[in-house]
Amino acid sequence: MSMFLFAAAPAALAWSADPSVAEHAAELAEQGKCAEAMPLIHQALEEETAFPSAELKRRMGAAGVRCAMILNHQGAATTLLAWLEEQFPNDPEILFMATHVYSDLSARSSRELMDVAPGSPLVIEINAENFEKQGDWRKAIAEYRVLLSQQPNMPGIHYRIGQIILTMPATATSNNEARKEFEAELKVYPQNAGAEYFLGELDRKASHLPEAIGHYTNATNLNPSFPEPYFGLGRCLLDSDRAADAVGPLETAAKLSPGNPTIHLTLAHAYQALGRKDDAAREFVLQKSASEKIQQNTETVKRNVSGVPAPDSGAK
Amino acid sequence: MRAALLAAGVGAFVAGAIALPPTQPHFIDITARSKFSYITDNDLSPRKYFIQPMAGGVAIFDYDNDGKMDIFFTNGAKLPELEKTGPRFYNCLLRNKGDGTFEDVTRKAGLAGEHLGYNLGVAIGDYDNDGYEDIFICGAGRNTLYHNNGDGTFTDVTEQSGIGGKPPGVLSVGAAWFDYDNDGLLDLVVANYTTWTPQTDRRCSVDGVEYYCSPTFYPRAAHRLYHNLGHGRFEDVTEKSGFAAAPGKGMGISIADFNDDGHQDVFIANDTEPNSLFINKGDGTFEDQALQLGVAYNDDAKSVSSMGSDAKDYDNDGRVDILTNNLMGQIWQLYRNRGDFFRYVPEQVQLRQLSQPLSGWSTAFIDYDNDGWKDLYSANGDIDNVKPNSRQHDTMFRNLGGKRFVDVSDQMGAGFLHVGYQRGSAIGDLNNDGFEDLVVTSLMERPRILLNSGANGNHWLTLELVGRYSNRDAIGAKVKLTTASGRALYNHVSVSTGFMSSSDKRVHFGLGSEKQVASIEIRWPRGGVQTLRDIAADRFLKVEEQAGH
């Protein structure tokens, strides 16, 4: 597997099918002897038959990712991680590791950006994004405004501000404020499908269905692989008593986003309105299973991650 | 057509002396004028039993047929004994004296419930058509049916009625009377929540401090349907009616003919489970079509903590809509009836921003200002005291033309804005002035009797319908009122409103500035239609069902 291109790979040991190479590589990496381990890892990966067990493969791969990060071999880390994800799909530990690696790489890159271009508007943007990630909406908006004062026509910034406004607790004026941002965005960047989509949402929620239909349609034209505008379009057409017209966009939305129960529910209603009972029944089943899956996952996360202890954990 | 003008105006009520601009009715707490000892007692203690956040059902009804609305409250019990170990847990009946005060007649009426357990919801209905309203009480442990003897006393007829049976440990929260087979006899639906006893209570705590466990730790239970066989006997038809096929965690119950096919349907708000909408197929069976009709979930296809519910036509389009409230962080669910299915419309009517900070329990559509648009009342207060804003006040969201709601709570008066853990609430015209009043319970406090100051110059009309072929309470009768200017308003007879509560059965219409009604069309549950014409506003009309209609 010559795809593993380690930037700092020194001359490797002679190839060996001996599984002890992988074992040895893993041990070295786990001991923090990364410089010695990486060439061996590279070598071991060249021949998968060298792995006597999946466990050793996982162990060595994971240790290799950690070493690559320590040595700041970013390309090696991401490539090795991609290999692990391919070898162990849907593996919680690998996904957990990926979360940390990408987060770490993101932090390193932003630090590097600040080092090499401290006066760049991109630094301001990164700063704003960090505030946004922290949920500090007001500071994020303020930072984006600074950016706009320097570069009024920078695409994507009005859009971000609009999104933040909609994320914040709703006020009597927030929808109008968000609308202004999305409209400003489209003036500087008319190709922004997201801005068209959110304008559609605002109009739909204000019961301005013809206007919403226009915005959703624009969004689908700008980005045909974006499921939400198809869904919004279908909803509005259905609410305008145009069930026959609604089916197409809703079917597209369901195809693009099969795990979204609300899309299946709305599509079922559209079929129902057209008398297509069998199609409606199928969508209701899909809606129910998707909804139950979300519900179960939410409950599990609540119990296991959010600090909600299992019942009877307290004193009797 | 026979329409009798009621002479039941109770002019002696003094609605308070606060002078207000004529455009803004508000509520005045008159509770202190009356002597009674009832407080809603859930036996609050550091030991948190699952049942404790629920207590304090309310009913507004005229138990002695004197034309004045009386009030009944349910109460909790000692835990874990689950017994009313003393007067602090007794239920309470207050007789309306007509002078702005209420008299505690609980003992005389035989309604203290000394031998009952922890009581929750209350449902009022004249199940034997003898002209006197009877009482059904839900609870942990036994449910109870009281027959109104017509002399100011009640008799516990649970055993002989056949209505008391339910699987052991089933927790019954709410109930509603309705005539599902249109045989003229009121049947009963009971919203069950789970199987729970103090012995099976789960415990949740952080650092040794208990809090109420999530409902998700408890199983669902089947809601129950009892068919009225006549002569005071009921048959449990839960299985054969189809109710058993759709268990839930039942809270509020709303009765209406949602699909306008002449048969009464049942909506049940389920806590953390999909809501249920039992569509009456007209052959003695029901099918839960909540999912198909779009009322099972919110807009994200998720179930929420549905609490109270009401079903009325908020946008005056002739179709019955559904409202349920829920806990803070969620969005109260308003489902607009399109005719073929319901659309989830909280965003469109501004309910998202209005409701998200609130934990609502009981709720109701109430046209508090008689402008002809049903406004939205909610009794609020979180489950527990774990959040800084757990104690909350009631809210009134004014309906602006059926298009959106605005928060007018801060104009509703100091009594309305009482902060606490509100639970049950009922709507009714306690002083017969044509403006709807409120009665609200709060955990570990006296209830509030909130009189609507009215007097904004708007007109009204209230109908008392008496079934002769249909059930005597006329529950399920639909009324279309057309004003002289051609404005059409809709309502129906339904007493099951909100959470654990039962409201005034009279059908109220706010008429705005109009003094004259062109026509009133009444569609009785058994199918007859009566039309009254050219009626002056600001009056109570008693209308009896006529033969041949």
Contacts between the chains, C-beta under 8 A, distances in Angstrom:
chain1	res1	chain2	res2	distance
A	169	B	353	7.6
A	169	B	356	7.3
A	170	B	352	6.0
A	170	B	353	3.6
A	170	B	356	7.4
A	171	B	353	6.9
A	172	B	353	7.6
A	205	B	347	4.0
A	205	B	348	5.8
A	206	B	348	7.1
A	207	B	348	5.0
A	207	B	403	7.5
A	239	B	343	6.4
A	260	B	301	7.8
A	261	B	297	7.7
A	261	B	300	7.9
A	261	B	301	3.4
A	262	B	299	6.3
A	262	B	300	6.0
A	262	B	301	4.5
A	264	B	301	7.9
A	265	B	291	7.6
A	265	B	294	7.0
A	265	B	297	7.4
A	265	B	301	5.7
A	268	B	292	7.3
A	269	B	294	6.3
A	269	B	341	5.4
A	272	B	292	6.9
A	272	B	340	7.0
A	272	B	341	6.7
A	273	B	340	5.9
A	273	B	341	7.8
A	280	B	292	7.5
A	284	B	291	5.8
A	284	B	292	6.3
A	287	B	291	7.1
A	287	B	301	6.2
A	288	B	291	6.7
A	290	B	301	7.1
A	291	B	297	6.5
A	291	B	301	4.5
A	291	B	302	6.8
A	291	B	303	8.0
A	294	B	301	7.4
A	294	B	302	6.6
A	295	B	302	6.5
A	295	B	303	6.7
A	298	B	302	7.6
A	299	B	216	5.6
A	302	B	214	7.7
A	307	B	206	7.9
A	308	B	204	7.8
A	308	B	214	7.2
A	309	B	204	6.5
A	309	B	205	7.5
A	309	B	206	7.0
A	311	B	202	3.9
A	311	B	203	6.4
A	311	B	204	5.5
A	311	B	213	5.3
A	311	B	217	4.8
A	312	B	202	6.1
A	312	B	203	5.5
A	312	B	204	7.9
A	313	B	203	7.8
A	313	B	204	7.0
A	313	B	205	6.8
A	314	B	203	5.0
A	314	B	204	6.2
A	314	B	205	2.7
A	314	B	206	7.8
A	314	B	208	6.8
A	314	B	210	6.0
A	315	B	203	7.9
A	315	B	205	6.8
A	315	B	208	6.2
A	316	B	203	6.6
